[in-house]
Amino acid sequence: MLGDEKMIIDVNPQTITGIAQTIANAYGEVEEAARILTSITEHNNWNCKERDAINDYTRSNAQEILKISEKSGNFANVMKVVAENFTTDEKNISEMFTSVESIIASMLTIQPIGSGTTTSNIPEGVMPINKSIGAGDINLSSVIDLASMKL
């Protein structure tokens, strides 16, 4: 049923970057075509009956290629931004999971305060840890809550 599925984006940022580069290269070709077509001028010394029609087509083609060039440039810029965003987001997500993993790892290595250990260096209001914890005692939401706390 439409809308019941969860959307998962499985795209390699290098693929998006490659597509954006291909589009940028194509845009360069459109720019060259625009340069050539707009450099063609009217020739009023032609002695044929189709001269006016040819000049009209020349002007029309130059206007069309300029429109295509503008739209191609806009599309190339959008694809460049999309590629940059995918790359940045992938990097940020990767760094976020590295941070979460390091927090979990540090929590799993917490040693309980044993008998005879002084608690004078623990701030007032903070209870000492007196229980061993294992991987089953931690869930991701509590780790994220812990990571976002201001100490």
C-alpha positions as CSV (number, residue, x, y, z in Angstrom):
1,M,0.0,0.0,0.0
2,L,1.4,3.4,-1.0
3,G,2.6,5.4,2.0
4,D,3.0,2.5,4.4
5,E,6.5,1.7,3.3
6,K,9.4,3.4,5.1
7,M,11.6,5.3,2.6
8,I,15.3,4.3,2.8
9,I,17.7,6.2,0.6
10,D,20.5,3.9,-0.5
11,V,22.7,6.1,-2.6
12,N,26.5,6.3,-2.8
13,P,27.5,10.0,-2.6
14,Q,30.2,9.4,-5.2
15,T,27.5,8.2,-7.6
16,I,25.6,11.5,-7.1
17,T,28.9,13.4,-7.5
18,G,29.6,11.6,-10.7
19,I,26.2,12.3,-12.1
20,A,26.6,16.0,-11.2
21,Q,29.9,16.1,-13.0
22,T,28.4,14.5,-16.1
23,I,25.6,17.1,-16.0
24,A,28.2,19.9,-15.6
25,N,30.1,18.6,-18.6
26,A,26.9,18.5,-20.7
27,Y,26.2,22.0,-19.6
28,G,29.7,23.0,-20.9
29,E,28.7,21.6,-24.3
30,V,25.4,23.5,-24.3
31,E,27.4,26.7,-23.4
32,E,29.7,26.0,-26.4
33,A,26.6,25.5,-28.7
34,A,25.1,28.7,-27.4
35,R,28.4,30.6,-28.1
36,I,28.4,29.3,-31.7
37,L,24.8,29.9,-32.4
38,T,24.7,33.4,-31.0
39,S,27.9,34.3,-32.9
40,I,26.0,33.8,-36.2
41,T,24.8,37.1,-37.5
42,E,22.4,38.1,-40.2
43,H,23.7,38.3,-43.7
44,N,21.7,40.9,-45.7
45,N,23.8,40.4,-48.8
46,W,22.3,37.0,-49.6
47,N,20.6,37.1,-53.0
48,C,18.0,34.3,-52.3
49,K,14.3,34.5,-51.6
50,E,14.8,32.5,-48.3
51,R,17.0,35.2,-46.8
52,D,14.4,36.6,-44.4
53,A,13.3,33.1,-43.3
54,I,17.0,32.1,-42.7
55,N,17.6,35.2,-40.6
56,D,14.4,34.6,-38.6
57,Y,15.5,31.0,-37.9
58,T,19.0,32.2,-37.0
59,R,17.6,34.6,-34.4
60,S,15.1,32.0,-33.1
61,N,17.8,29.4,-32.7
62,A,20.0,31.8,-30.8
63,Q,17.1,32.7,-28.4
64,E,16.2,29.0,-27.9
65,I,19.8,28.0,-27.1
66,L,20.1,30.8,-24.6
67,K,17.0,29.5,-22.8
68,I,18.3,26.0,-22.9
69,S,21.7,27.2,-21.6
70,E,20.1,29.0,-18.7
71,K,17.9,26.0,-17.7
72,S,20.9,23.7,-18.1
73,G,23.0,25.9,-15.9
74,N,20.3,26.0,-13.2
75,F,20.0,22.2,-13.4
76,A,23.7,21.7,-13.2
77,N,23.9,24.0,-10.1
78,V,21.1,22.2,-8.4
79,M,22.8,18.8,-9.0
80,K,26.0,20.2,-7.7
81,V,24.3,21.3,-4.5
82,V,22.5,17.9,-4.2
83,A,25.9,16.1,-4.5
84,E,27.5,18.4,-1.9
85,N,24.5,17.9,0.5
86,F,24.7,14.1,0.1
87,T,28.4,14.1,0.7
88,T,28.1,16.4,3.8
89,D,25.1,14.4,5.2
90,E,26.9,11.1,4.7
91,K,29.9,12.4,6.5
92,N,27.8,13.9,9.4
93,I,25.9,10.7,9.8
94,S,29.1,8.6,9.8
95,E,30.6,10.9,12.4
96,M,27.4,10.8,14.5
97,F,27.5,7.0,14.7
98,T,31.2,7.0,15.5
99,S,30.4,9.4,18.4
100,V,27.5,7.1,19.6
101,E,29.7,4.0,19.4
102,S,32.5,5.7,21.4
103,I,29.9,6.7,24.1
104,I,28.6,3.2,24.3
105,A,32.1,1.8,24.5
106,S,33.0,4.1,27.3
107,M,29.9,3.3,29.2
108,L,30.6,-0.5,28.9
109,T,34.0,0.1,30.4
110,I,32.7,1.9,33.5
111,Q,34.0,0.3,36.7
112,P,31.7,0.2,39.7
113,I,32.9,2.0,42.8
114,G,33.9,-0.7,45.2
115,S,33.9,-0.8,48.9
116,G,36.7,1.3,50.4
117,T,36.7,3.7,47.5
118,T,36.3,7.3,48.5
119,T,33.6,9.3,46.9
120,S,34.8,12.7,48.0
121,N,35.6,13.7,44.4
122,I,32.0,13.0,43.2
123,P,29.9,16.2,42.9
124,E,27.1,16.6,45.4
125,G,23.9,15.1,44.2
126,V,25.5,12.6,42.0
127,M,25.1,9.0,43.1
128,P,28.1,6.7,42.6
129,I,27.7,3.8,40.2
130,N,27.4,0.7,42.2
131,K,26.2,-1.7,39.6
132,S,27.9,-3.4,36.7
133,I,26.2,-2.8,33.4
134,G,26.2,-4.8,30.3
135,A,25.2,-4.3,26.7
136,G,21.6,-5.4,27.5
137,D,21.2,-2.6,30.1
138,I,21.7,0.2,27.5
139,N,19.4,1.3,24.7
140,L,20.2,3.8,22.0
141,S,17.7,6.4,23.2
142,S,19.2,6.5,26.7
143,V,22.7,6.8,25.1
144,I,21.5,9.7,22.9
145,D,19.9,11.4,26.0
146,L,23.1,10.9,27.9
147,A,25.2,12.3,25.1
148,S,23.0,15.4,24.8
149,M,23.2,16.2,28.5
150,K,25.1,19.2,29.6
151,L,27.5,18.3,32.4
